[in-house]
């Protein structure tokens, strides 16, 4: 590797070499993708221009599963670090790239694996269920991985006497506890995006838009979820807005999802639920680190690449496979 690349990656977390301003980035990215037999995965929370370029758009686990099914040699994950790690876990022989290595996750960062290992040791008779929004090392410490769309069903599938640790998201854990009636031991982690919604501003939006339905992600706090007309994952929320007859929705999750909602239902109105600050909507600063320029350089130079120790991949695969087995048996 050229030392200029190494210095650039170390300093910035992404390739920052000059790009000819006259080129059409979208067309060049398409050419590079074809030349390198690559697929681009984009999470629902990415900028609209990146979503429109992607081969697959979805939530983190669904995207990784799609990538594992393709014959692509290179996976470019336009998302955050733990998502690219999940893709590597499910496709260990493929090259996995992330446009910006510093595209992290506040929820994932709130649960360092070495601290969780000590926490887990305090409950030796507990089974560990971790939300997919966590590091590969944390998945490797888990018995079962879950998503926001199947967490309730995963917990309900286990014997009533089974003791459970749930992490890292305390809000999703609280939601699962209420839905299942199970006494879960929760790790105290949270997503910064889903913890700053303003109940007062949401109530005002509902008053200003009579008849609008309020939908929310289960990573939101309880006082936000209590009056939601629908609670579900990003893909679940999208499906709800397509199938429901309501014409106006107030949406409490990262605002990037509104692009797909609007594309799927152009005649409907989608209003981002506002946070407790002066912003009109709630954007994830980590997700927004990815840009078309970084995506182009990432494909051109095959950097930055996600690598994981083989033993971590092997241990992290098992709880994911267990989740997939349970989901298949439940018909999820």
C-alpha positions as CSV (number, residue, x, y, z in Angstrom):
1,X,0.0,0.0,0.0
2,X,1.3,3.5,-0.9
3,X,2.4,5.3,2.3
4,X,0.3,8.4,1.4
5,X,-2.8,6.1,1.7
6,X,-1.6,4.8,5.1
7,X,-1.0,8.3,6.5
8,X,-4.4,9.5,5.1
9,X,-6.3,6.6,6.6
10,X,-4.6,6.9,10.0
11,X,-5.4,10.7,10.1
12,X,-8.9,10.8,8.7
13,X,-10.3,7.2,8.5
14,X,-10.9,7.6,4.7
15,X,-9.1,8.2,1.5
16,X,-8.9,12.0,0.8
17,X,-7.1,12.3,-2.5
18,X,-8.1,15.0,-5.0
19,X,-11.0,14.2,-7.3
20,X,-11.3,15.7,-10.7
21,X,-14.2,18.2,-10.3
22,X,-15.3,17.7,-13.9
23,X,-16.1,14.0,-13.5
24,X,-19.6,12.7,-13.0
25,X,-19.3,10.9,-9.6
26,X,-22.4,8.9,-10.0
27,X,-21.4,7.5,-13.4
28,X,-17.8,6.9,-12.2
29,X,-19.0,5.0,-9.2
30,X,-21.2,2.8,-11.4
31,X,-18.2,2.1,-13.7
32,X,-16.0,1.2,-10.8
33,X,-18.7,-1.1,-9.3
34,X,-18.9,-3.0,-12.6
35,X,-15.2,-3.2,-13.1
36,X,-14.6,-4.6,-9.6
37,X,-17.7,-6.8,-9.3
38,X,-18.8,-4.9,-6.3
39,X,-22.2,-4.2,-4.7
40,X,-23.1,-1.1,-2.8
41,X,-25.3,-1.5,0.3
42,X,-26.9,1.6,1.8
43,X,-28.7,1.8,5.1
44,X,-32.0,3.7,5.2
45,X,-30.3,6.4,7.2
46,X,-27.8,7.4,4.5
47,X,-28.1,10.5,2.4
48,X,-30.7,10.2,-0.5
49,X,-28.0,10.4,-3.2
50,X,-26.2,7.4,-1.8
51,X,-29.4,5.4,-1.3
52,X,-30.3,6.1,-5.0
53,X,-26.9,4.6,-6.1
54,X,-27.2,1.4,-4.0
55,X,-27.8,-2.1,-5.2
56,X,-29.6,-2.9,-1.9
57,X,-31.3,-0.6,0.6
58,X,-32.4,-1.7,4.0
59,X,-31.6,-2.2,7.6
60,X,-28.2,-3.5,8.8
61,X,-28.8,-7.3,9.1
62,X,-31.0,-7.5,6.0
63,X,-28.3,-5.8,3.9
64,X,-25.6,-8.1,5.2
65,X,-27.8,-11.1,4.3
66,X,-28.3,-9.8,0.8
67,X,-24.6,-9.3,0.4
68,X,-23.9,-12.9,1.4
69,X,-26.3,-14.1,-1.3
70,X,-24.6,-12.3,-4.2
71,X,-21.6,-13.4,-6.2
72,X,-19.9,-10.0,-5.8
73,X,-16.2,-9.9,-4.8
74,X,-16.4,-6.6,-3.1
75,X,-19.0,-5.2,-0.6
76,X,-19.2,-1.5,-0.1
77,X,-21.3,-0.8,3.0
78,X,-22.6,2.7,3.1
79,X,-23.5,2.7,6.8
80,X,-21.6,2.6,10.0
81,X,-18.8,0.4,11.3
82,X,-20.7,-2.3,13.1
83,X,-22.8,-2.9,10.0
84,X,-19.8,-3.4,7.8
85,X,-18.5,-5.8,10.5
86,X,-21.7,-7.8,10.3
87,X,-21.3,-8.1,6.5
88,X,-17.7,-9.4,7.1
89,X,-19.0,-11.9,9.6
90,X,-21.6,-13.3,7.1
91,X,-19.2,-13.0,4.1
92,X,-15.7,-13.6,5.5
93,X,-14.1,-14.4,2.1
94,X,-15.3,-11.2,0.5
95,X,-13.6,-7.8,0.7
96,X,-15.8,-5.4,2.8
97,X,-15.2,-1.7,2.5
98,X,-16.6,1.2,4.5
99,X,-16.3,4.7,3.0
100,X,-15.3,6.3,6.3
101,X,-13.9,4.2,9.2
102,X,-14.9,6.9,11.6
103,X,-18.6,6.3,10.8
104,X,-19.3,4.7,14.2
105,X,-22.4,4.3,16.4
106,X,-23.2,5.9,19.8
107,X,-25.1,2.8,20.8
108,X,-22.3,0.4,19.8
109,X,-19.8,2.7,21.5
110,X,-21.8,2.6,24.7
111,X,-21.0,-1.1,25.2
112,X,-17.3,-1.9,25.1
113,X,-16.8,-5.6,24.9
114,X,-14.3,-5.8,27.7
115,X,-16.7,-4.1,30.1
116,X,-19.6,-6.2,28.9
117,X,-17.6,-9.4,29.6
118,X,-17.2,-8.3,33.2
119,X,-21.0,-7.5,33.4
120,X,-21.8,-10.9,31.9
121,X,-19.6,-12.7,34.4
122,X,-21.9,-11.4,37.2
123,X,-24.8,-13.4,35.8
124,X,-23.3,-16.8,34.9
125,X,-26.7,-18.5,34.7
126,X,-28.1,-15.9,32.2
127,X,-28.3,-16.3,28.4
128,X,-27.0,-13.3,26.5
129,X,-29.1,-11.7,23.8
130,X,-27.6,-8.7,22.0
131,X,-29.1,-6.3,19.6
132,X,-27.4,-6.4,16.2
133,X,-26.3,-2.8,16.6
134,X,-23.1,-3.7,18.4
135,X,-19.5,-4.6,17.7
136,X,-18.3,-7.9,16.3
137,X,-16.5,-8.5,19.7
138,X,-19.8,-8.1,21.5
139,X,-21.6,-10.5,19.2
140,X,-18.8,-13.0,19.9
141,X,-19.7,-12.8,23.6
142,X,-23.4,-13.5,22.9
143,X,-25.7,-16.5,22.7
144,X,-28.2,-15.0,20.4
145,X,-28.3,-11.8,18.3
146,X,-31.6,-10.1,17.6
147,X,-33.0,-7.2,15.6
148,X,-35.5,-4.5,16.5
149,X,-38.1,-6.4,14.4
150,X,-37.6,-9.9,16.0
151,X,-36.4,-9.1,19.5
152,X,-39.8,-9.7,21.1
153,X,-40.3,-13.0,19.3
154,X,-36.7,-14.2,20.1
155,X,-37.3,-13.6,23.8
156,X,-40.7,-15.2,23.7
157,X,-39.3,-18.3,22.0
158,X,-37.1,-19.1,25.1
159,X,-38.4,-21.0,28.1
160,X,-40.1,-18.8,30.7
161,X,-37.6,-19.8,33.3
162,X,-34.6,-18.9,31.2
163,X,-32.8,-15.9,32.7
164,X,-31.6,-13.3,30.1
165,X,-29.2,-10.5,29.8
166,X,-30.2,-8.0,27.1
167,X,-27.9,-5.4,25.6
168,X,-26.8,-3.0,24.6
169,X,-29.9,-0.8,24.1
170,X,-31.8,-0.2,27.4
171,X,-34.8,1.4,25.5
172,X,-35.3,-1.6,23.2
173,X,-34.8,-3.8,26.3
174,X,-37.5,-1.9,28.2
175,X,-39.8,-2.3,25.2
176,X,-39.1,-6.0,25.0
177,X,-39.7,-6.4,28.8
178,X,-43.1,-4.7,28.5
179,X,-44.2,-6.7,25.5
180,X,-43.0,-10.1,26.9
181,X,-43.4,-9.7,30.6
182,X,-39.9,-11.1,31.1
183,X,-37.5,-9.8,33.7
184,X,-34.5,-9.0,31.6
185,X,-31.2,-7.8,33.0
186,X,-30.4,-4.7,30.8
187,X,-27.1,-3.1,29.9
188,X,-27.3,0.6,30.2
189,X,-26.7,1.7,26.5
190,X,-28.6,3.9,24.1
191,X,-28.6,5.5,20.7
192,X,-28.1,9.3,20.7
193,X,-30.4,9.8,17.8
194,X,-33.4,8.0,19.5
195,X,-32.9,9.6,22.9
196,X,-33.3,13.3,22.0
197,X,-36.8,13.4,20.6
198,X,-39.0,16.1,22.1
199,X,-42.3,15.0,23.4
200,X,-43.5,18.6,23.5
201,X,-42.6,19.3,19.9
202,X,-44.2,16.0,18.8
203,X,-47.4,16.8,20.6
204,X,-47.5,20.2,18.8
205,X,-47.0,18.5,15.4
206,X,-49.9,16.2,16.2
207,X,-52.1,19.2,17.1
208,X,-51.0,21.0,13.9
209,X,-51.7,17.9,11.8
210,X,-55.0,16.3,12.9
211,X,-55.4,12.8,11.7
212,X,-51.7,12.2,11.4
213,X,-50.3,8.9,12.7
214,X,-47.2,8.9,14.9
215,X,-44.8,6.0,14.3
216,X,-41.6,5.3,16.3
217,X,-38.6,3.1,16.5
218,X,-38.4,0.9,19.7
219,X,-35.0,2.5,20.4
220,X,-36.9,5.6,21.5
221,X,-37.5,6.3,25.2
222,X,-40.8,5.1,26.8
223,X,-42.3,8.6,27.1
224,X,-42.0,8.9,23.3
225,X,-43.3,5.4,22.5
226,X,-46.3,5.5,24.9
227,X,-48.6,7.3,22.4
228,X,-47.2,5.9,19.1
229,X,-49.7,4.5,16.6
230,X,-47.1,2.0,15.4
231,X,-43.7,0.9,16.9
232,X,-41.3,-1.0,14.7
233,X,-38.0,-1.4,13.0
234,X,-37.0,0.9,10.1
235,X,-38.2,-1.7,7.5
236,X,-41.4,-2.2,9.6
237,X,-42.1,1.5,9.7
238,X,-41.6,1.8,5.9
239,X,-44.0,-1.1,5.3
240,X,-46.6,0.4,7.7
241,X,-46.6,3.7,5.8
242,X,-47.1,1.9,2.5
243,X,-49.9,-0.3,3.7
244,X,-51.8,2.1,6.0
245,X,-54.4,4.4,4.6
246,X,-53.4,7.5,6.6
247,X,-52.0,10.3,4.5
248,X,-49.7,12.0,7.0
249,X,-47.1,10.4,9.3
250,X,-44.9,11.9,12.0
251,X,-41.8,9.7,12.1
252,X,-39.6,9.2,15.2
253,X,-36.3,7.7,13.9
254,X,-33.4,9.0,11.9
255,X,-34.7,11.2,9.1
256,X,-32.9,9.3,6.3
257,X,-35.8,6.8,6.2
258,X,-38.2,9.5,4.9
259,X,-36.5,9.3,1.5
260,X,-37.7,5.8,0.9
261,X,-41.1,6.5,2.5
262,X,-41.6,9.4,0.1
263,X,-40.5,7.3,-2.9
264,X,-42.9,4.5,-2.0
265,X,-45.8,6.8,-1.2
266,X,-45.4,10.0,-3.2
267,X,-48.9,11.3,-2.4
268,X,-48.4,11.0,1.4
269,X,-46.8,13.5,3.8
270,X,-43.9,12.5,6.1
271,X,-42.8,14.8,8.9
272,X,-39.6,14.0,10.9
273,X,-40.1,14.1,14.6
274,X,-38.0,16.9,16.0
275,X,-35.3,16.6,18.7
276,X,-34.7,18.7,21.8
277,X,-32.7,21.3,20.0
278,X,-33.2,23.9,17.2
279,X,-33.1,21.3,14.4
280,X,-36.2,20.4,12.5
281,X,-35.2,16.7,12.2
282,X,-32.9,14.2,13.8
283,X,-29.9,13.1,11.8
284,X,-27.2,10.7,12.8
285,X,-23.8,12.5,12.5
286,X,-22.1,9.1,12.1
287,X,-24.2,8.0,9.2
288,X,-23.7,11.4,7.5
289,X,-19.9,11.0,7.4
290,X,-20.3,8.9,4.3
291,X,-20.4,11.0,1.1
292,X,-20.3,10.4,-2.7
293,X,-16.7,11.5,-2.7
294,X,-15.7,9.0,-0.1
295,X,-17.7,6.3,-1.8
296,X,-15.9,7.0,-5.0
297,X,-12.4,6.9,-3.4
298,X,-13.4,3.8,-1.4
299,X,-14.2,1.9,-4.6
300,X,-11.3,3.3,-6.6
301,X,-8.6,2.4,-4.0
302,X,-10.3,-0.6,-2.2
303,X,-9.9,1.2,1.1
304,X,-10.7,1.4,4.0
305,X,-11.2,-2.3,4.3
306,X,-12.9,-4.0,7.3
307,X,-10.8,-6.9,8.8
308,X,-11.6,-9.1,11.7
309,X,-9.7,-11.9,13.5
310,X,-10.8,-15.3,12.4
311,X,-11.7,-16.4,15.9
312,X,-14.0,-13.3,16.4
313,X,-15.7,-14.1,13.1
314,X,-16.3,-17.7,14.0
315,X,-17.7,-16.9,17.5
316,X,-19.8,-14.0,16.2
317,X,-21.4,-16.2,13.5
318,X,-22.9,-18.6,16.0
319,X,-25.4,-16.2,17.7
320,X,-26.4,-14.8,14.3
321,X,-27.0,-18.3,13.0
322,X,-29.0,-19.1,16.1
323,X,-31.2,-16.0,15.6
324,X,-31.7,-17.0,11.9
325,X,-32.7,-20.5,13.0
326,X,-35.2,-19.3,15.5
327,X,-36.6,-16.8,13.0
328,X,-37.0,-19.5,10.4
329,X,-38.8,-21.8,12.9
330,X,-41.2,-18.9,13.8
331,X,-41.8,-18.0,10.2
332,X,-40.4,-14.5,10.7
